[in-house]
Amino acid sequence: MDTNHTHEAHHAVPYKTYGIILAILLFLTAISVAVTQIELDSLTVTVAIVLATIKSALVLYYFMHLKFDDIILRIMVIAVIAVLALVILITLLDYIYR
Amino acid sequence: MSQDHLTHAEHRDDEASKLGMWLFIFTELLLFGGLFVVYAVYRYMNAEAFHLAHEELSVTMGTINTVILLISSATVAMSTSAIRLGDTKKALILIAITIIAALVFMVNKYFEWGGKFEHGLYPGSAELAARGQGEVLFFGLYFFMTGLHGLHIIVGLVLLTISYIGVKRGTINGESPVMLDNSGLYWHLVDLIWIFLFPLFYLIK
């Protein structure tokens, strides 16, 4: 038997938290659109990917509750993302330096 | 163990349900991750063609859809708070807003794809074939990845609708909100994928 009740009780994240995160996400979207409209050449890709990564981290951490959940979930998510990043990196290295 | 636990007849494990949902989300991340690798490699090999093809996409349309998804993600997250605070009415309104946002997203997608079809841009079209291999690859990936994402929007719509009915009937409540939580998680996944699809297809030059 788990203590479902006590878990849920302090899981109610204030609306304000979600509101602030939404505002930040919209702001980052505006920046990424604005930045890619000006010519930065190869830097455009980097900026767009970095901003998307920050946005996805916010979604994972706050909207998907990783901040408030058990640490085991955080570890699993980081492990999966690490595997994914490694696969992408190795494949790209192969193509770029072939 | 307290008295009220003994009176609970149904067997439930919310933590396990959530863990199961996350495991499913991992498979989704790997699925789209694989597609992102394909995109990255083909983009690297056909930089010029991808740049030309990307000009065909409307940044305005993409931005509107991004904003819609971000807002809907926030509203479904808020609904999981509302249900815990016992505010069923607010939870229902927030889920309804999310569902409407999902529908608006799909309507936008319909017009977006329809516009491309009108210009003769669809997989296997003569117009596309005339433009060469690179653009065939770009639009192939564009239609496949945004199409697969659209399919996820539809699944999310179904899950959110089931959650809405559950909240309305009282089977999803502050004591047992896991169905709504998991639908929310799925909806955030849809948002998460779009956060990468948007810059890759619409923004990067």
Interface residues (C-beta under 8 A of the other chain):
Chain A: M1 D2 N4 H5 H7 E8 A9 H11 A12 V13 P14 Y15 Y18 G19 I21 L22 L25 L26 T29 S32 V33 T36 Q37 E39 T44 V45 A48 I49 L51 A52 K55 S56 V59 L60 Y62 F63 M64 H65 D69 D70 L73 M76 V77 V80 I81 L84 V87 I88 T91 L92 Y95 I96
Chain B: M1 H5 R12 D13 D14 E15 K18 L19 W22 F26 L29 L30 G33 F36 V37 A40 V41 Y44 M45 V59 T63 T66 V67 L70 I71 S73 A74 A77 M78 T80 S81 A82 R84 L85 G174 E175 P177 D181 G184 L185 H188 L189 D191 L192 I195 F196 F198 P199 L200 L203 I204 K205
